[in-house]
Amino acid sequence: MLHADSPLFIKPRVSLPLMRFLLHMAAKCNSTDFRDGLRANISLFGDSMQLFDEWRREGVDVEMYADGLLIALRDREHFRHHLHDLDITREAGFDPQVLEGDNLRAHEPAMADHVAGGIFFPHERQIRSETLTPGLVDRSRQLGVTFHEHCAFEGIVTNGARVTAVRATEGQIPCDRVVLAAGVWSGILSRA
């Protein structure tokens, strides 16, 4: 985390909130919390493939592949660590297949010899994420949704507990529903 080119970089500095956060995060780095988190993540995406199938049936153009998912691990200890948690994926209905040595190379002939092993999930599918948003936008437009792009949100207009319009830099935009998808800022905006 201290390397600037790391996937998660934290700039070293003296900060009490940062220290509290890091200590709390370190306390959660254990097998029990990891397994709880794995179960929670599986439950979050459990029905996602059925949802993508439904969207495709309804006309959303998204590129999807059903080739399974192979997780290859170079380090033998790291490989064993992943095997320890396969019971959770099995409980969730996945069918993990442990592949080592010749079995791994038979499955993926281009696999380097120094790879310790792999776990193959044969029923996993992947979507091309760069096709999902345009597919949803195109289908939404076909269904009558209007998109207002490149205008800043300024507030909302309500009638009782119901939102009736959004105030933006281009003016007041009447609406039936509001989808709040502002990432980390969603909590702040939701207070409106």
N, C-alpha and C positions, 0 to 999 in steps of 0.2 A: 504494500500500500504506500510505501515511501518512494517508489520509482515513478517518475513523471509519465512514463509510457505504459504503466500498469492499467488493466481494465478498471480498477478501482484505485484512484489516487487520492490520498489525503495529504494536503500540504502541512508539513510539521509547523505547529505554532502553539503558543501558550493560550489556551482557551478552556475555561472551566466547563462550558456546555459541551465542547468537543470531547473533553476528557470523560465527562459523564456518559456521553453517547458511546465512546469506545469501550469503556468499562462494562456498560450494559451489553454491548454487542459481544464482548469477549466472554461474558458470563453465559451467553446463549450458544456459544460454540461448544456444544457437547452432543453426545449421541441421542439423548432423549429429545432435546429440542430439534435436532436435525430431523429425526424420524417424525416428530409431530408436524414439522414444516413440510416434509415430503408428503405426508397424508393430506395436509391442507391444500398443497399445490395440486395434487392429483384430483381432489374433489373440485377444485376450481375449473380445471380443464376437462373434467370427466366426460362431458357431453359435447365438447367442442366439435368433434368430427361429425356428429349427427347434425349439429347446427350448420356446419359448412355444406353438408349434403342437402339440407333443407333449403339453404340459400341458393344453391346451384339449381335445384328443382324449380325455384321461384324466379329464376332468370338472372341471378348474380353471376357474372363471368369472373371466375377465379381459377387460377391454374393450380391443380392439385396432383400429387403423385402418391401412389400406394406401394412404395418399394420397401417399407419397413424402415427401421432406424437401427444403425449399428453404432454403439459407443465403443471406441477402441481405447485401451489404456496401456501406456508404455510401461509404467512402474508396477511391479508385481504386488507391492503392498497396497498401492492405490486400487488395483484390480480387486484384491481380496476385500478391501474396505467396501467397495461397491456391491460385492456379492452378499455381504452381511445384510443389506437392506432390500434384497430382492423379494423377501416375503411380503413387503408392503405392496409392491407392484403386482405380485401374484394375487393378493387379496383383492386388489382393485380390478381384476379381470384382465390384466396384461399377461402376456405369455413370454416372459424373458427366456432367452436361450443363451446359455453360457458357452462361449466358443474359445478354445485354446489351441495352440499348436497347429497341426494339420487341419483340424476342423475349421479354425479361423481362416487359414489360407485357402481352404476349399470354398468357403463362403465369399471371401474377398481376396482373389489371387494377387492383387497389387499390394497387399498388406506387408509392411516391412517386417523382417525377422525379429527385430528387437521389441516388437509390441508384445506385452505380457499376455493379453487376452482381450476378449470383447464380449459385450452383451448385446444380443440382437433382439429387437422387439418387432416381430414379423407383421403385426397388424397396425403399426404406426404409419401415419401418412403425414406428408408435409405439404404446405401450401406455399406458393411464391408470394411472399408478403407484399411485394410491389404490385401485384395484380389485385389484391383484396380491396384496398381503399378505392381505386378507380372503378372496380366492379360494383362496389356498394354505392358509390356516387352515381354511376350511370343508371343503375336500377332504381335508385331513389328518385332521380329526375324523371324516369319513365312513369313513376307512380305519382308524380306531381309535387315532389319536394323542391323547394327553391333554396339555393345556397347563396348566402351573402358573404363574399370573400373580401379580404383585405379591408375590413372595417372594424374599428375598435368597439368593444363592448363598453357601454357607459352605465347601464343599469337595467332594471326591469319595471314593467307596469303591471300592477295587480288589480284584481277585482275580488276583494275578500282574500281567500287563501289561494286563489287561482291566478297564474301568470297569464296575462292577455297580450303582452307585447314585450319586445326587447328594445331598449334604447341603444342606438349605435351611432357612430359618427355620420352615417349616411341618413339618419333619421330614425323614426319609430317603426319597428317591424312587427306587425301583428302576428300572433302565433297561437296554435292550439296546444303545443307541447314544447318544452325546452329540454334539450339534451345538454347536460353540463359535462364536458370532456376537456378539462383544462389541466389535467395532470396534477402536479403538486399544488397548483393554485385553486383547485376545485373547492377545497375547504373554505378558503377565503371568499370566493365568489358565491358559494352556497349560502352564506350568511345573508345575502341580498334576498 
